[in-house]
């Protein structure tokens, strides 16, 4: 009788394992020890073969170094030598492959693919970028994970049910957690596929986190017998712990965070090298956050960024308050390096970089040009005279320190 009962339990357990659609193993079983970046992939294919045809409508503040891209497209802007400035599109497979090649070459562990609420549907053009990224991640053995960005969620009857169906689609159709014909590079944490949900707790959002079904979505990701068994990372404001400043005052946010596995505070624009000893404040925030998370039994990842500039975008978003170029200066990489070393020294075991390819707000770490287009209307930040791969190289050096492959070095290194 005991043998029959044992065999029955064994059969039930095997059925539960068989039901899940995620691969049981991955090259990346934990986020710990990794530096991951956010990947936007939102530079669409040009209409009529020309990207950014009108300098009056430019919304980006930095210009990529396009010398290594297989496919580039003309724009309506000119370089200083009078030649036509060219740009890439994220929809080209060769573009995504080149980006992941750089990640491997310089030591960036991988990326979170941004999946905006409005694009979370089977027919989205962003699926092309994600599909190409999944293939490139396997080819280059870089970690990859999905980050749902709630930007675009309007509230007013909209909720996270679309994301439940979208995750099913990604698992079934794009095989995000169980790729065919290759090694699994989907990022896990605590042995479970990691899914990020960003945009919880910001006061400027049109939705109330109490009525968008966030708990139902998280419960699905954790406990659904087929599509669940996932770990969850939530993206929240910098001052989530005190529930003030850039954060809503609702303590319900803490309930959501405690139900997650990792908390990621958004720290872009919250710190600047222009304030004396602002890295001390950055350090203290991280130390306090880590202490709270340890007591709550969850993990913590700080956000770092090379700088910030949105002069051209602000002409549309804030016409009465146009921002200067380089409002949070990069200082040739010193500001980025200060954040990386401060975070590691404060006890961070994993890092999130904002962002890999975000030139709209000047936070990109991929190869950026020192010779952007010239225009009387659109203004661009350059790379402070540093090589175009400077931030990729610095990221790789920081990754070695995080992995204890080299000592912590507070002075920014120079490539030999």
Legacy VTK file of the C-alpha trace (Angstrom):
# vtk DataFile Version 3.0
C-alpha trace
ASCII
DATASET POLYDATA
POINTS 416 float
0.000 0.000 0.000
2.838 2.375 0.900
4.543 1.541 -2.401
1.367 2.318 -4.353
0.941 5.617 -2.481
4.577 6.541 -3.170
4.237 5.767 -6.868
1.020 7.795 -7.019
2.688 10.816 -5.409
5.670 10.413 -7.725
3.356 10.347 -10.750
1.537 13.500 -9.573
4.818 15.287 -9.014
6.071 14.314 -12.460
2.835 15.569 -14.007
3.267 18.944 -12.291
6.834 19.185 -13.612
5.709 18.195 -17.074
3.048 20.863 -17.122
5.401 23.804 -16.759
6.558 25.323 -20.028
9.810 26.766 -18.693
13.164 25.081 -19.208
14.425 23.471 -16.024
17.943 24.862 -16.401
19.633 28.012 -17.688
23.086 29.486 -18.075
21.952 32.213 -15.666
20.323 30.663 -12.555
20.632 33.861 -10.464
20.806 37.624 -10.880
23.401 37.816 -8.106
26.836 38.704 -9.399
25.487 40.165 -12.642
25.297 43.619 -14.210
22.194 43.836 -16.372
21.008 46.799 -18.439
17.632 47.909 -19.725
17.141 47.539 -23.493
14.545 49.731 -25.179
14.717 48.522 -28.779
12.192 51.150 -29.840
13.918 52.781 -32.818
11.456 51.924 -35.561
12.085 51.313 -39.226
12.196 54.544 -41.243
9.260 55.706 -43.295
10.173 56.266 -46.941
13.711 55.141 -46.114
14.604 58.236 -44.054
14.847 58.376 -40.262
14.412 61.669 -38.417
13.727 63.607 -41.633
12.916 66.868 -39.833
15.293 68.418 -37.307
12.336 70.212 -35.732
11.004 66.874 -34.477
14.188 65.414 -33.007
13.592 63.892 -29.570
16.972 62.289 -28.918
19.924 63.957 -27.178
22.825 61.681 -28.112
23.865 60.165 -31.415
25.030 56.559 -31.783
28.332 55.637 -33.353
26.987 53.766 -36.384
30.342 52.799 -37.924
29.918 49.089 -37.154
26.266 48.636 -38.153
25.512 46.516 -41.187
22.400 48.504 -42.070
21.943 52.228 -41.451
19.531 54.789 -42.852
19.849 58.422 -43.905
18.369 61.161 -41.766
17.459 64.759 -42.425
20.471 65.980 -40.451
24.061 66.720 -41.470
27.371 66.080 -39.776
30.000 68.800 -39.410
31.684 67.721 -42.660
28.418 68.151 -44.568
27.714 64.445 -44.984
24.338 62.948 -44.134
23.981 61.648 -40.581
22.812 58.054 -40.484
20.929 56.042 -37.857
19.988 52.416 -37.194
16.648 50.763 -36.610
16.062 48.272 -33.812
13.917 46.180 -36.138
16.921 45.062 -38.178
18.161 41.694 -36.984
21.746 42.747 -37.654
21.348 45.686 -35.245
20.265 43.509 -32.349
22.956 40.931 -33.118
25.614 43.659 -33.035
24.361 44.951 -29.677
24.526 41.497 -28.101
27.943 40.954 -29.644
29.103 44.101 -27.844
27.625 42.831 -24.576
29.698 39.668 -24.828
32.830 41.480 -25.988
32.818 44.003 -23.144
31.422 41.857 -20.326
27.883 43.156 -19.847
26.018 40.109 -18.547
22.735 40.797 -20.358
19.629 42.924 -20.621
16.032 43.276 -19.541
13.903 43.727 -22.649
11.472 46.593 -22.053
7.920 45.545 -22.878
5.535 48.454 -22.577
1.924 47.896 -21.600
0.653 49.206 -24.922
2.915 46.825 -26.862
2.045 43.759 -24.805
-0.002 42.008 -27.456
0.654 39.308 -30.092
0.577 41.679 -33.072
3.042 44.196 -31.669
5.975 45.227 -33.830
8.128 44.974 -30.692
7.835 41.204 -30.952
10.269 41.319 -33.880
12.886 43.019 -31.702
12.276 40.603 -28.835
12.487 37.570 -31.124
15.792 38.772 -32.564
17.090 39.543 -29.082
16.240 36.064 -27.838
18.197 34.531 -30.701
21.119 36.904 -30.201
21.207 36.189 -26.467
21.573 32.461 -27.130
24.196 33.012 -29.816
26.270 35.256 -27.553
25.365 33.535 -24.278
24.041 36.738 -22.701
21.310 36.766 -20.068
17.905 38.058 -21.120
14.643 38.705 -19.279
11.312 40.431 -19.855
10.570 43.711 -18.096
6.934 44.787 -18.251
6.767 48.580 -18.154
3.374 49.839 -16.998
3.875 53.116 -18.884
0.874 53.363 -21.153
-1.520 51.831 -18.634
-4.249 54.437 -18.338
-6.318 52.983 -15.547
-9.997 53.741 -16.129
-10.879 50.076 -16.441
-7.528 48.890 -17.796
-5.681 46.376 -15.664
-2.923 43.798 -15.751
-5.050 41.059 -17.303
-3.483 41.884 -20.673
-0.095 41.053 -19.206
-1.277 37.629 -18.091
-2.307 36.793 -21.639
0.852 38.365 -23.016
3.096 36.260 -20.792
1.284 33.166 -22.035
1.931 34.335 -25.589
5.619 34.967 -24.933
6.033 31.539 -23.363
3.992 29.668 -25.973
4.881 31.472 -29.188
8.258 33.121 -28.640
9.524 30.435 -26.242
11.155 33.094 -24.069
11.894 30.714 -21.193
12.547 27.591 -23.238
14.261 28.377 -26.569
14.425 25.803 -29.304
17.715 24.516 -30.622
20.034 26.294 -28.223
21.121 26.906 -24.674
18.632 28.623 -22.393
19.874 32.100 -21.475
16.689 33.392 -19.861
17.645 34.965 -16.531
16.503 33.094 -13.431
16.632 34.122 -9.806
16.523 31.605 -6.985
16.218 29.019 -9.729
13.056 30.556 -11.238
12.519 32.567 -14.458
12.664 36.253 -13.523
9.961 38.652 -14.716
10.216 42.369 -13.958
7.255 44.724 -13.513
8.263 48.377 -13.649
6.258 51.473 -12.788
4.694 50.730 -9.401
4.347 53.573 -6.908
5.049 56.628 -9.045
2.668 59.513 -8.249
2.583 60.887 -11.797
0.924 57.770 -13.235
-2.769 57.805 -14.254
-3.475 54.506 -12.505
-4.034 53.537 -8.888
-1.934 50.509 -7.939
-4.799 49.255 -5.759
-7.145 48.643 -8.687
-5.018 47.485 -11.631
-4.883 43.820 -10.644
-1.183 43.842 -9.829
-1.558 41.230 -7.088
-3.492 38.952 -9.434
-0.770 39.250 -12.067
1.966 38.540 -9.532
0.043 35.563 -8.162
-0.288 34.221 -11.704
3.440 34.574 -12.343
4.280 32.841 -9.093
1.667 30.110 -8.827
0.134 29.228 -12.187
0.946 25.515 -12.715
1.802 25.977 -16.406
3.104 29.523 -16.880
4.054 30.375 -13.296
6.856 29.302 -11.027
8.525 32.668 -11.716
10.489 35.090 -9.590
9.391 38.738 -9.725
11.312 42.003 -9.659
9.331 45.210 -9.110
10.515 48.619 -10.310
9.621 51.372 -7.854
10.606 54.980 -7.074
13.903 55.810 -5.358
12.276 56.742 -2.054
9.928 53.776 -1.859
11.105 52.938 1.643
9.948 56.224 3.190
6.919 56.533 0.871
7.716 60.181 0.118
9.466 62.501 -2.372
9.163 60.718 -5.729
6.865 58.014 -4.316
3.192 57.668 -3.457
2.411 57.650 0.266
0.279 54.490 0.129
1.706 51.705 2.399
0.077 49.181 0.056
3.227 49.605 -2.035
5.191 47.852 0.701
2.763 44.911 0.534
3.486 44.569 -3.176
7.233 44.788 -2.617
7.172 42.142 0.118
5.343 39.807 -2.286
8.172 40.162 -4.834
11.630 38.603 -4.936
13.665 41.684 -5.877
13.045 45.417 -5.594
14.601 47.792 -8.144
14.435 51.520 -7.327
14.539 53.911 -10.308
17.390 56.297 -9.468
17.795 58.230 -12.715
17.655 62.019 -12.134
17.714 61.524 -8.374
21.474 62.014 -7.995
23.953 64.286 -9.743
27.683 65.020 -9.721
26.826 68.718 -9.534
25.927 68.419 -5.834
28.781 68.153 -3.361
29.080 64.649 -1.881
25.875 63.422 -3.521
27.426 59.956 -3.658
27.260 59.911 0.132
23.497 60.329 -0.150
23.386 57.628 -2.856
25.364 55.296 -0.576
23.096 55.913 2.410
19.970 55.235 0.367
21.392 51.908 -0.817
22.520 50.851 2.663
19.102 51.654 4.118
17.322 49.850 1.299
19.447 46.721 1.689
18.739 46.641 5.430
14.956 46.892 4.821
15.090 44.167 2.177
17.079 41.786 4.361
14.496 42.148 7.111
11.708 41.524 4.582
13.485 38.503 3.079
13.795 39.894 -0.449
16.724 40.904 -2.634
17.744 44.350 -3.803
19.298 45.789 -6.946
20.354 49.444 -7.224
20.119 51.443 -10.434
23.091 53.232 -11.994
23.170 55.548 -15.007
25.934 57.340 -16.933
24.159 60.706 -16.931
21.021 62.378 -18.224
20.036 64.856 -20.907
16.694 65.549 -22.541
17.003 68.972 -24.111
15.366 67.982 -27.401
12.633 65.915 -25.780
11.811 68.705 -23.333
11.036 71.059 -26.230
7.904 68.951 -26.697
7.239 67.812 -23.140
8.033 71.087 -21.340
7.941 73.929 -23.909
7.925 76.505 -21.128
10.849 74.891 -19.338
13.273 73.571 -21.962
16.087 71.664 -20.278
19.779 72.303 -20.962
21.918 69.788 -22.806
23.657 67.483 -20.342
21.680 68.533 -17.274
23.271 65.616 -15.371
26.727 65.534 -16.966
28.643 62.343 -17.574
31.993 63.880 -16.694
33.795 61.533 -19.038
32.531 58.479 -17.148
33.420 59.591 -13.621
29.793 59.947 -12.519
28.991 56.445 -13.823
32.045 54.939 -12.153
31.248 56.642 -8.844
27.788 55.059 -8.800
29.098 51.611 -9.725
31.803 51.580 -7.062
29.589 53.192 -4.429
26.858 50.592 -5.007
29.288 47.675 -4.802
30.997 49.083 -1.722
27.600 49.606 -0.051
26.836 45.899 -0.384
25.028 45.533 -3.718
25.356 42.028 -5.129
23.723 42.837 -8.480
23.300 45.996 -10.543
20.803 47.410 -13.042
22.124 49.890 -15.608
19.758 52.436 -17.107
20.056 52.019 -20.053
21.788 50.175 -22.905
20.394 52.061 -25.906
18.445 55.003 -24.464
19.679 58.050 -26.408
16.375 59.899 -25.964
17.334 60.798 -22.400
21.062 60.412 -22.848
21.465 57.383 -20.578
22.861 54.980 -23.187
26.009 52.963 -22.476
26.339 51.549 -26.003
28.668 53.169 -28.519
27.943 56.887 -28.815
29.468 59.386 -31.235
31.648 62.369 -30.422
30.546 63.894 -33.711
26.750 64.225 -33.592
24.823 66.135 -36.258
24.986 69.910 -36.295
21.739 71.841 -36.141
20.488 75.250 -35.077
17.416 73.619 -33.564
18.355 70.171 -32.261
21.273 70.067 -29.813
23.216 66.968 -28.863
25.571 65.881 -26.101
28.758 64.165 -27.223
30.853 61.527 -25.469
33.164 64.032 -23.716
35.943 63.071 -26.102
36.042 59.515 -24.758
36.145 56.535 -27.136
32.687 55.471 -28.279
32.994 52.183 -26.361
34.027 53.892 -23.102
30.876 53.049 -21.116
30.724 49.478 -22.327
34.333 49.040 -21.240
33.701 50.617 -17.838
30.710 48.314 -17.356
32.890 45.291 -18.015
35.482 46.501 -15.517
32.778 47.005 -12.896
31.442 43.528 -13.603
34.840 42.076 -12.726
34.770 43.918 -9.398
31.229 42.754 -8.649
32.323 39.158 -9.339
35.432 39.594 -7.148
37.661 39.034 -10.152
39.544 42.260 -9.378
39.766 44.572 -6.348
37.350 47.444 -5.875
38.917 50.508 -7.507
37.334 53.884 -6.722
39.379 55.859 -9.216
38.003 55.469 -12.737
40.364 53.189 -14.686
41.827 54.042 -18.066
41.973 51.611 -20.919
45.561 50.662 -21.721
LINES 1 417
416 0 1 2 3 4 5 6 7 8 9 10 11 12 13 14 15 16 17 18 19 20 21 22 23 24 25 26 27 28 29 30 31 32 33 34 35 36 37 38 39 40 41 42 43 44 45 46 47 48 49 50 51 52 53 54 55 56 57 58 59 60 61 62 63 64 65 66 67 68 69 70 71 72 73 74 75 76 77 78 79 80 81 82 83 84 85 86 87 88 89 90 91 92 93 94 95 96 97 98 99 100 101 102 103 104 105 106 107 108 109 110 111 112 113 114 115 116 117 118 119 120 121 122 123 124 125 126 127 128 129 130 131 132 133 134 135 136 137 138 139 140 141 142 143 144 145 146 147 148 149 150 151 152 153 154 155 156 157 158 159 160 161 162 163 164 165 166 167 168 169 170 171 172 173 174 175 176 177 178 179 180 181 182 183 184 185 186 187 188 189 190 191 192 193 194 195 196 197 198 199 200 201 202 203 204 205 206 207 208 209 210 211 212 213 214 215 216 217 218 219 220 221 222 223 224 225 226 227 228 229 230 231 232 233 234 235 236 237 238 239 240 241 242 243 244 245 246 247 248 249 250 251 252 253 254 255 256 257 258 259 260 261 262 263 264 265 266 267 268 269 270 271 272 273 274 275 276 277 278 279 280 281 282 283 284 285 286 287 288 289 290 291 292 293 294 295 296 297 298 299 300 301 302 303 304 305 306 307 308 309 310 311 312 313 314 315 316 317 318 319 320 321 322 323 324 325 326 327 328 329 330 331 332 333 334 335 336 337 338 339 340 341 342 343 344 345 346 347 348 349 350 351 352 353 354 355 356 357 358 359 360 361 362 363 364 365 366 367 368 369 370 371 372 373 374 375 376 377 378 379 380 381 382 383 384 385 386 387 388 389 390 391 392 393 394 395 396 397 398 399 400 401 402 403 404 405 406 407 408 409 410 411 412 413 414 415
